[in-house]
Amino acid sequence: MKEDSIYFLWGKEHFLLNKQINQIVAEICEQLGEMPEVLHFDTDEITPREFREQLDFSPLFDLYRVAVIKRPYWLGKGKKRGNKSEEFIQAVNDYLDSDPRGQTLIFTAEVLEKTNPLVKRFNKEARIIECNNPDARYLSKWITDEFAARDRTCTSEVVKRLVNSGQDMYYLHNLIEKLCLQAEERKINEKDIEAEFSVRDEIKVFKLTDALLKRNLPGSLQAFHQLLEQGEHPLLFLIMTARQMASMARVKAYQEQGYNNKKIAEITSMKDFMVRKFADSGRHFSWKEIEACFALCMDIDFKIKNTSQDAVYLMEGLIIDICTSASGNSKPYY
């Protein structure tokens, strides 16, 4: 396949990922003179064989197709990929070896895992585009442009506050839209943004637990300390961590029994996006590691409530252990 028929977009800023996908589709539309069919594959819901069959594309009425495969677990590390990863990778390889026509494939992942055999092939045959969190200079210009696109202006302090908020670009995009609607054709100032942030915490507890379940140590520690600055007690983090870990374990157990995400959502009464999140996180943990995490949570809960040990120090230790050595093979950090 030609390089411009395969794209691999990687990074943690979903706003930029989706923007890049839309840009690719727009470029194809301009080349063809018509809108291509855009199809999103969810490989959590289909077998490798079904995926391979759906990749085969016979254009109907000469329509071109764009197939988007977002964050498939089998583009991760070897032991984290799951039992059917090799079959999915083989399905993609078989498709690429067939030298197909009339279709562009777009794969996305949060991390560029260089040891993954398919990623190695992408390095040779695909256009690779990084979509990670932008630096302050890029974000400042983007924020200013977003206000300008709505025929609005803001103070430099507003730009600085948004840049340093720690929020993702989707949140910032929605906040800018809201500020422009509320300010009624005047310049947006610091009071407008402070009023907004006072209603909604900048960093939610779920940002910490999400980072923990991804075993993202820098992100977990950053979210933890930002929450502390907002006055939250460490015990709240411990409770939420244990609850999220329990939900992840439930989803993992049902998955291993052969249930798909839709059925798991029905059984557990979880939202679909929550099931997807826990299913993805569960691949990062073995059952031994999950058991060790629960043991750590129980131990720290006892120490916070019954000893004079510093709760912040204990929680920092828990975060480090979950992200790095939850299997119990090494001595707990704390």
Order of alpha helices (4+ residues) and beta strands (2+ residues): beta-alpha-beta-alpha-beta-alpha-beta-alpha-beta-alpha-alpha-alpha-alpha-alpha-alpha-alpha-alpha-alpha-alpha-alpha
